[in-house]
């Protein structure tokens, strides 16, 4: 249930954000750097539907460059 946001093109500091403000936060960053993609990285215990919900939320906010970060199994 936690959402963290890190702007790697900015200060790269990770900060916690509420799901209700996630799209607004990312839209604000997107206005400053429209070409920068948004990458979603989820813990392996997160249900796939939760990731899809975040993708849908971002698409509704007109964010079109969305990727998923997959980490190889250890």
Protein Blocks (a to p, Z undefined) as FASTA:
>chain_A
ZZcdddfklnopacdddfklmmmmmmmmmmmmmmbccdddddfklcfklmmmmmmmmmmn
opabdcddddddZZ
